[in-house]
Amino acid sequence: MLAVVVTAVLTLGAVQAAPGQSPSYDEAVRCAGLTQAASELEGGESGEGRSLYDAALYWSLTAIQMAQAAARPVATTEADQTRARIRAVPELTAGDADARARLQSCRARTPRLG
């Protein structure tokens, strides 16, 4: 687990260093919420579940790093992610097409962590 976190942080720095690659804070929070919700709904036993967990970790770290760069309190970022996750659960459960499309977009922009 620690290796995944270290890899995510290193990858995050590389992704954010590339011009035009960084998402906005709101995008990172939305992706964190969607991937966290999808990970919870899938469970961690399958390959899909592990992949979603990795994506959730990446987007959560991305949102926190972006918040720190903007001098936002970590508690605010955590609360924003919690709200995004709570909003995403019923959207994904209902098969909301926009939420599913955004989730796929977030996953496509997630670097491979393992």
Helices and strands as residue ranges (DSSP letters): H 2-17, H 25-42, H 47-69, H 74-93, H 97-108
